[in-house]
Amino acid sequence: MKKLINGVDSVVTDALRGLAAAHPGLRVDVDNQIVLRASGPRPGKVGLVSGGGSGHEPLHAGFVGYGMLDAACPGEIFTSPVPDQMIAASEAVNGGAGVLHIVKNYTGDVLNFEMAAELCTEEGVEVASVLVDDDVAVQDSLYTAGRRGTGATLFVEKIAGAMAETGAPLAEVTRVAEAVNARSRSFGVALSACTTPAAGSPTFDLKDTEVELGIGIHGEPGRARSAMRGARELVHTAMDALDEDMPVSGDNLVMVNGMGGTPLIELYIAFAEVSDYLAGKGARAARSLVGNYVTSLDMQGFSITVCRLDDELTRLWDAPVETPGLRWGR
C-alpha cells in the first residue's frame, strides 16, 4: 500500500488540520472532529448538520459554508461519527430556528443521528431529520436497511442550504430537503476496489477484466458483476436502472461523480453519454456537475445521480454557494 499519510491512526485528524489551514472560512475542532462555519450561527436561520464516515471527500466537510451546511461531523474512515459529535455540532449551529440533520441511510449514521436528535430535543434544541436513500442499485446492503444514501446527499445539502439562507422556517427547509430526495436517483459502477489505510489491501477482489454494477460508496456489493465494457454501455446500464425506477423526463440536475481514482477526462466521456441518453428520452441535463464529490477513497469508477427539477429546485440550486467543494454566485 502506498498512501500519502503519516500513519494509519492519524489520517482523519491530519486531514482536518489541513482543511483548517487551507480554509480560514471554516472553524475546525480537530480533537472533537467537527467542522463549522467560522462565522458562527446566524440568529433566526435554520442550522444544517450532516456527517458520516471519512473517505468520501469532499462530502461532508467540504460542503460546509454559505449556502450549504453549517456543520459536518466526520467519523473515522467508513465509520459513522458518534452522537457526541452530532450534539456538539447541533448546539454550535443553533440560531434559534432549529436544526436539520441530513442523514445518509446507513445503519450507524441513522442510529447515531437519532440518538443525537433525541438528546438535543431534551436540551431544548428543535431538530428535524431527512433521510437520504437515493441509490436504486440494491434494496438492502451490508450497511443498510432499505436503499443506500449516496450522491443525492450533495443535492439535498445544497438546495436545503439555499432555502435555509432565505430565513425559511425549519418545516420549509425540511420539506424541500425531502422533495430533493424523493426526486433523486443514483447508480454507481466500480472499475476497481478501494484500499482503506487500516486494511492496507483492496476491500474486495475485482479482476482487471471485471466491473461491479451498483457498487456502494464503502465498496458494498452491487446488483451484478460483469465483464468490462465501453463507457457507453456502462452509462446505459446505469441510466436504464435510474429510468426504470423513476422515468427520466424534462429538466434534470445531473451529477457524474468520480469515486476518487477516475481521471476527469473519463468522467466527461461518461457525461457525454448521459447527455445523449437523456436526449433520446426527450429530457436534458439543465444543470450539471462533473467531478469528484462523493468518493470512495481511491476507487476507480463513477456514479450518476439525477434529480428531476422544478422551478423552485432550480432557483435554489442556482443560489449562491461558497464552500471548499462547491462555489458560485458570490
C-alpha positions in Angstrom: 0.0 0.0 0.0 1.3 3.5 -0.9 -0.6 6.3 0.6 0.3 9.9 1.4 -0.3 9.6 5.1 1.8 10.0 8.3 0.2 6.9 10.0 -2.9 4.8 9.9 -4.3 6.2 13.2 -3.9 9.9 12.3 -5.4 10.0 8.8 -8.6 11.9 9.7 -7.1 14.3 12.2 -4.2 15.1 9.9 -6.7 15.8 7.1 -8.8 18.0 9.3 -5.6 20.0 10.2 -5.0 20.5 6.5 -8.6 21.5 5.9 -8.4 24.1 8.7 -5.1 25.5 7.3 -6.4 25.7 3.7 -9.8 27.2 4.5 -9.9 30.1 7.1 -13.7 30.4 6.5 -14.1 27.2 8.5 -13.6 26.6 12.1 -12.3 23.1 12.6 -12.3 21.4 16.0 -9.7 18.7 15.3 -9.9 17.0 18.7 -13.7 16.5 18.5 -13.8 16.1 14.7 -16.3 18.8 14.0 -16.2 21.3 11.1 -18.2 24.6 11.4 -18.5 27.9 9.7 -16.1 30.3 11.2 -18.8 33.0 11.3 -20.9 31.0 13.8 -24.7 30.6 13.8 -26.9 33.4 12.3 -29.8 34.3 14.5 -33.1 33.1 13.0 -31.5 30.8 10.5 -32.1 27.0 10.4 -28.8 25.2 11.0 -27.9 22.3 8.7 -25.8 19.5 10.1 -24.6 16.4 8.2 -21.8 13.9 8.6 -20.7 10.3 8.1 -17.6 8.3 7.8 -14.5 9.9 6.3 -13.1 8.7 2.9 -15.9 10.3 0.8 -14.3 13.7 0.5 -15.3 16.4 -0.2 -18.5 15.0 1.3 -19.3 16.3 4.0 -16.8 18.7 5.4 -16.0 20.2 2.0 -19.6 21.4 1.8 -19.6 23.5 5.0 -20.1 27.2 4.2 -22.5 29.8 2.9 -25.4 28.2 1.0 -24.8 24.7 2.3 -24.0 23.1 5.6 -23.4 24.9 8.9 -21.5 21.9 10.3 -20.2 18.5 9.4 -19.2 15.6 11.7 -16.5 13.4 10.1 -16.2 9.9 11.5 -13.2 7.6 11.1 -12.7 6.0 7.6 -16.0 4.5 6.5 -17.3 4.7 10.2 -20.2 6.7 11.5 -19.5 9.7 13.7 -20.7 9.4 17.2 -23.7 11.1 18.9 -21.4 13.4 20.9 -20.1 14.9 17.7 -23.6 15.5 16.3 -24.9 17.0 19.6 -21.9 19.4 19.8 -22.4 20.4 16.2 -26.1 20.9 16.5 -25.8 23.1 19.6 -23.0 25.1 17.9 -25.1 26.0 14.8 -28.4 26.6 16.6 -29.5 30.1 15.9 -32.9 29.7 17.5 -34.8 28.5 14.4 -34.0 24.8 14.8 -31.5 22.4 13.2 -32.0 20.0 10.3 -30.0 16.7 10.3 -29.2 15.4 6.8 -28.6 11.7 7.2 -27.4 9.1 4.6 -29.2 5.8 5.0 -26.6 3.7 6.7 -27.4 1.9 9.9 -24.7 3.5 12.0 -25.4 7.0 10.8 -29.2 6.6 11.3 -29.0 5.3 14.8 -26.4 7.8 16.0 -28.2 10.8 14.5 -31.5 9.6 16.0 -29.9 9.4 19.4 -28.3 12.8 19.0 -31.7 14.3 17.9 -33.4 12.9 21.0 -30.7 14.3 23.3 -30.7 17.7 21.5 -34.5 17.9 21.9 -34.2 17.2 25.6 -31.8 20.2 25.8 -34.3 22.5 24.1 -32.9 22.4 20.5 -35.6 21.7 17.9 -34.3 19.1 15.5 -35.8 17.7 12.3 -34.2 15.0 10.1 -34.2 14.0 6.5 -33.1 10.5 5.4 -31.3 10.3 2.0 -31.9 7.0 0.2 -31.4 7.6 -3.5 -29.4 4.5 -4.6 -31.5 2.3 -6.8 -28.9 -0.5 -7.2 -29.9 -2.7 -4.2 -32.8 -2.6 -1.7 -30.7 -3.8 1.3 -26.9 -3.9 1.7 -24.2 -4.8 4.2 -24.7 -1.4 5.9 -28.4 -0.5 5.4 -32.0 -1.5 5.7 -33.5 -0.1 2.5 -31.7 2.0 -0.1 -28.3 3.5 0.5 -27.8 7.2 0.6 -25.2 8.4 -2.0 -24.9 11.3 -4.5 -28.3 12.9 -3.7 -26.8 13.9 -0.3 -25.0 16.7 -2.1 -28.1 17.9 -3.8 -30.1 17.9 -0.5 -27.3 19.8 1.3 -27.1 22.5 -1.5 -30.8 23.0 -2.1 -31.9 22.8 1.6 -28.9 25.1 2.4 -30.1 27.7 -0.1 -33.6 27.6 1.4 -32.2 28.0 4.9 -30.2 31.1 3.8 -33.5 32.8 3.0 -34.6 32.6 6.6 -37.3 29.9 5.9 -38.6 28.1 8.9 -37.5 24.5 9.8 -40.6 23.0 8.3 -40.0 24.6 4.9 -36.3 23.6 4.9 -37.3 20.1 5.8 -39.9 20.0 3.1 -37.6 21.0 0.3 -34.9 18.6 1.5 -37.4 15.7 1.4 -38.5 16.8 -2.1 -35.0 16.7 -3.4 -34.5 13.2 -2.0 -37.8 12.0 -3.4 -36.9 13.3 -6.9 -33.4 11.9 -7.0 -31.9 8.6 -8.0 -28.3 7.2 -8.2 -26.4 4.3 -9.5 -22.7 3.5 -9.2 -20.1 1.4 -11.1 -16.7 0.3 -9.8 -13.8 -0.4 -12.0 -11.6 -1.3 -9.0 -11.8 -1.7 -5.3 -10.6 0.9 -2.8 -8.0 0.4 -0.2 -8.6 1.6 3.3 -5.5 2.7 5.3 -6.3 0.3 8.1 -6.7 -2.7 5.9 -3.8 -2.0 3.6 -5.3 -4.0 0.8 -8.3 -3.8 -1.6 -11.6 -4.1 0.2 -12.8 -6.7 -2.3 -11.5 -8.7 -5.3 -12.3 -7.4 -8.8 -10.4 -8.7 -11.8 -8.9 -6.3 -14.3 -11.5 -7.6 -16.8 -14.5 -7.1 -14.5 -16.7 -4.2 -13.2 -19.1 -4.1 -10.3 -22.5 -2.7 -11.2 -24.4 -0.9 -8.5 -21.4 -0.6 -6.1 -21.9 1.2 -2.8 -19.6 4.0 -1.6 -18.0 1.8 1.0 -17.4 -1.0 -1.5 -20.6 -2.9 -0.8 -21.6 -5.3 -3.5 -23.9 -4.1 -6.2 -26.5 -6.0 -8.2 -24.2 -7.8 -10.6 -20.6 -8.3 -11.7 -19.9 -8.3 -15.4 -17.1 -8.0 -18.0 -15.5 -4.6 -18.5 -17.3 -2.7 -21.2 -17.0 0.6 -23.0 -18.2 3.9 -21.4 -21.4 4.0 -23.5 -22.6 0.6 -22.3 -21.7 1.2 -18.7 -23.5 4.5 -18.7 -26.6 3.0 -20.4 -26.7 0.2 -17.8 -26.7 2.9 -15.0 -29.2 5.1 -16.8 -31.5 2.2 -17.6 -31.6 1.4 -13.8 -32.4 5.0 -13.0 -35.0 5.3 -15.7 -36.7 2.0 -14.7 -37.1 3.3 -11.1 -38.1 6.9 -12.0 -38.6 7.6 -15.7 -36.3 10.5 -16.8 -38.1 13.5 -18.3 -37.9 17.2 -18.6 -35.2 19.3 -17.0 -32.8 17.4 -14.7 -29.9 18.2 -12.4 -27.3 15.6 -13.3 -24.1 14.7 -11.5 -21.4 12.3 -13.0 -19.4 11.7 -9.9 -15.9 10.2 -9.7 -15.3 7.6 -7.0 -11.8 9.0 -6.2 -9.5 7.3 -8.7 -11.0 8.1 -12.1 -9.5 10.8 -14.3 -11.7 13.8 -15.2 -11.3 13.1 -18.9 -13.1 9.8 -18.4 -15.9 11.4 -16.3 -16.5 13.8 -19.2 -16.7 10.9 -21.6 -19.4 9.4 -19.3 -21.3 12.7 -19.1 -21.4 12.9 -22.9 -23.1 9.5 -22.9 -25.5 10.6 -20.1 -26.4 13.7 -22.1 -27.1 11.6 -25.2 -29.2 9.2 -23.3 -31.3 11.9 -21.8 -31.8 13.5 -25.2 -33.0 10.1 -26.5 -35.7 10.2 -23.8 -36.7 13.8 -24.6 -35.1 15.1 -21.5 -32.0 17.2 -20.8 -29.4 18.0 -18.1 -30.4 21.6 -17.3 -27.8 21.7 -14.5 -24.8 19.6 -14.1 -21.8 18.6 -12.0 -18.8 16.5 -13.3 -16.0 15.6 -10.9 -15.2 14.0 -7.5 -17.9 14.9 -5.0 -18.9 11.7 -3.2 -15.8 9.5 -3.3 -14.7 6.1 -2.0 -11.1 6.8 -1.3 -9.1 5.6 -4.3 -11.8 3.6 -6.0 -11.8 3.8 -9.8 -15.4 4.2 -11.1 -18.3 6.6 -11.3 -21.8 7.2 -10.1 -24.7 9.0 -11.8 -27.2 11.0 -9.8 -30.3 12.5 -11.5 -32.7 14.9 -9.8 -35.9 15.9 -11.6 -36.0 19.7 -11.4 -38.9 22.1 -11.0 -38.8 25.9 -10.8 -38.3 26.0 -7.1 -35.5 23.5 -7.0 -33.7 25.1 -10.0 -33.8 28.5 -8.3 -32.4 27.1 -5.1 -29.7 25.2 -6.9 -28.7 28.4 -8.7 -28.5 30.4 -5.5 -25.0 31.5 -4.3 -22.8 29.0 -2.5 -19.3 29.3 -1.0 -17.7 26.1 0.3 -14.4 24.4 -0.3 -16.1 21.8 -2.6 -18.7 23.9 -4.3 -18.9 27.6 -5.1 -20.6 30.0 -7.4 -22.5 33.3 -7.4 -20.6 35.2 -4.7 
